[in-house]
Amino acid sequence: MNDVYMSTYQDLPKEEYSRRLKETRSKMGKNNIDALFVYSDEYRPGNGTYFTNHKTINIVEECAQVLFIPLQGGPVVFTGSLNTFAAKKYSWIKDVRKVDDLASHLQQICEELPSPLKKVGIVGEDILPVTLYHSMREGLRKVKFVNAKELVDQQRAVKSEEEVSLMKKAAEIGDNCISAVLKEVEPGKSEMELCGVASMVLSFPFK
């Protein structure tokens, strides 16, 4: 995200992200999960962005976004070298580290935790690259791994008032796009021209 994009970007308040983290940790505790390893990337950013308010971009580099959430202690974001600058600026989580050093960072984090990790839940297991999986295993030794996708899916399925408000705004923007396009539909007009009409509406959605 750049400053031009962010000038039209309606964000959720920090309290919403704190609420999500608190709820996730509550679910972790009930399932005896000591930490979550949440994987996403620039093509499938959903789970990562849900927690961090940051989406990696592949204009400068193709990279992952990994979020490590211990039951106790602050969450940590791992991403590509160039994407770390945007992550530190726009994410509410300020502990941002390079994903290339994932194994060594995970070892360091574990050493600083009040108690050793026994069970770690993985979110995004179905899209996790083998190379990152090996780095995770190297950094989190003697740990039992479980698939925690359902834990996060169930949480994301229940929307907060803030989320519902943005969903309504997104629907309004979609309606405005369709209305603008319908006004321009006529014989001989190409799909590309109609896409241009919709793009103009999307370029300034909050007027």
Secondary structure, 3 states (H helix, E strand, C coil): CCHHHHCCCCCCCHHHHHHHHHHHHHHHHHCCCCEEEEEEECCCCHHHHHHHCCCCCCCCCCCEEEEEEECCCCCEEEECCCHHHHHHHHCCCCCEEEHHHHHHHHHHHHHHCCCCCCEEEEECHHHCCHHHHHHHHHHCCCCEEEECHHHHHHHHHCCCHHHHHHHHHHHHHHHHHHHHHHHHCCCCCCHHHHHHHHHHHHHCCCC
